[in-house]
Amino acid sequence: MENKTYLIIGASAGIGFEITRRLSAQGARVLAYSRRPMPEQLPGVEWQALDVLHPDFKLENLPEQVHGFVYCPGSINLKSFSRVAASELRDDLEINVVGAFRTLQQVYPALRASGSGSAVLFSSVVVQTGMMMHASIATAKGAVEGLTRSLAAEWAPTIRINTIAPSLTDTPLAAKLLSSDEKRQNSANRHPLKRVGTPADMAATALFLLSDSASFITGQVIHVDGGMGTVIS
């Protein structure tokens, strides 16, 4: 990762911050975008404010070349199908799909200029594994997976794009779902590996997909879900 430039959307917390921290530790230049400032100053990290829900947002000060891109913003809106308002569905689509779509459009020239760019998006285990109360987010994340496969075909062979599909991960976004020992244990027990995911689990996979070690991988949805999507325990 040393001497390469990476662009992380949603870099100030959770999975995005862990990816940024690891890239920084490996000597990379990281352009970090988020609504809130970084919780600490990291070597090689240049932070800029960005709200992907703003109708006219723009990625400022893009360099000529970007070697890797990660889009981390997401949402957790758990309601029964009959209670999901159209505005809530649109909100989930805006942050998970439209934000990814628009940032990818803006960073595409710099990824192409690198000669071997890699992009990583985030889906969810609920796209493959139907779960109650997840209709809105499953719809949005399903669109992310479709976008991944389409761009993998369109951007090959110069740019690779893959998606990580986690299960419940211990981030600020999931804090309400893990707010007690009982909730945490119940969530852990639903996974064959008997724990919830961590930002480190997701960041390790993201860094692999960004690296040259994954140079023959594109158009894939990688499940980092403790076995939830494929195994009954």
Long-range contacts (C-beta under 8 A, 24 or more apart in sequence): 1-26, 1-27, 1-28, 1-207, 1-210, 1-211, 2-26, 2-27, 2-28, 3-27, 3-28, 3-29, 4-28, 4-29, 4-67, 4-68, 5-29, 5-30, 5-31, 5-63, 5-65, 5-66, 5-67, 5-68, 6-30, 6-31, 6-66, 6-67, 6-68, 6-69, 6-70, 6-210, 7-31, 7-33, 7-59, 7-62, 7-66, 7-68, 7-69, 7-70, 7-107, 7-110, 8-32, 8-33, 8-69, 8-70, 8-72, 9-33, 9-34, 9-50, 9-52, 9-69, 9-70, 9-71, 9-72, 9-73, 9-99, 9-103, 10-34, 10-71, 10-72, 10-73, 10-74, 11-38, 11-45, 11-47, 11-72, 12-36, 12-37, 12-38, 12-39, 12-47, 13-39, 13-171, 13-172, 14-72, 14-169, 14-171, 14-172, 14-173, 14-199, 15-72, 15-122, 15-166, 15-169, 15-171, 15-199, 15-202, 15-203, 15-206, 16-70, 16-72, 16-73, 17-199, 18-199, 18-200, 18-202, 18-203, 19-70, 19-72, 19-202, 19-203, 19-206, 19-207, 20-45, 21-203, 22-203, 22-204, 22-207, 23-207, 31-61, 31-62, 31-63, 31-66, 33-59, 52-94, 52-95, 52-98, 52-99, 52-102, 52-103, 53-94, 53-95, 53-99, 57-102, 58-106, 59-103, 59-106, 59-107, 62-106, 62-107, 62-110, 63-110, 64-110, 64-113, 65-110, 65-113, 65-114, 66-107, 66-110, 66-111, 66-113, 66-114, 66-117, 67-111, 67-114, 67-116, 67-117, 67-118, 67-210, 68-117, 68-118, 68-119, 68-120, 68-210, 69-103, 69-104, 69-107, 69-111, 69-117, 69-118, 69-119, 69-120, 70-119, 70-120, 70-121, 70-206, 70-210, 71-99, 71-100, 71-103, 71-104, 71-119, 71-120, 71-121, 71-122, 72-122, 73-99, 74-122, 74-124, 74-173, 75-137, 75-140, 75-173, 76-137, 76-173, 76-174, 76-177, 77-136, 77-137, 78-133, 78-134, 78-137, 79-133, 79-135, 79-136, 80-132, 80-133, 81-135, 84-135, 84-136, 88-136, 89-136, 89-139, 89-140, 92-136, 92-137, 92-139, 92-140, 93-139, 93-140, 93-143, 95-140, 96-137, 96-140, 96-141, 96-143, 96-144, 97-140, 97-143, 97-144, 97-147, 100-144, 100-147, 101-147, 104-151, 108-155, 108-159, 111-155, 111-158, 111-159, 112-155, 112-158, 112-159, 115-158, 116-158, 116-159, 116-160, 116-212, 116-215, 117-158, 117-159, 117-160, 118-159, 118-160, 118-161, 118-162, 118-209, 118-210, 118-211, 118-214, 119-151, 119-159, 119-160, 119-161, 119-162, 120-161, 120-162, 120-163, 120-164, 120-206, 120-209, 120-210, 121-147, 121-148, 121-161, 121-162, 121-163, 121-164, 122-163, 122-164, 122-165, 122-166, 122-202, 123-148, 123-163, 123-164, 123-165, 123-221, 124-165, 124-166, 124-167, 125-165, 125-166, 125-167, 125-223, 125-225, 125-228, 125-229, 127-165, 127-221, 128-165, 128-221, 128-223, 128-229, 129-228, 129-229, 141-165, 145-221, 148-219, 148-220, 148-221, 149-219, 152-218, 152-219, 153-219, 156-218, 160-209, 160-214, 160-215, 160-217, 160-218, 161-218, 161-219, 162-209, 162-214, 162-217, 162-218, 162-219, 162-220, 162-221, 162-222, 163-220, 163-221, 163-222, 164-202, 164-205, 164-206, 164-209, 164-221, 164-222, 164-224, 165-221, 165-222, 165-223, 165-224, 165-225, 165-229, 166-197, 166-201, 166-202, 166-224, 166-225, 167-191, 167-196, 167-197, 167-224, 167-225, 167-226, 167-228, 167-229, 168-196, 168-197, 169-196, 169-197, 169-198, 169-199, 169-201, 169-202, 170-196, 170-197, 170-198, 170-199, 171-199, 190-228, 191-225, 191-226, 191-227, 191-228, 191-233, 192-226, 192-227, 192-228, 192-231, 192-232, 192-233, 193-226, 193-227, 194-226, 194-233, 195-226, 196-226, 197-224, 197-225, 197-226
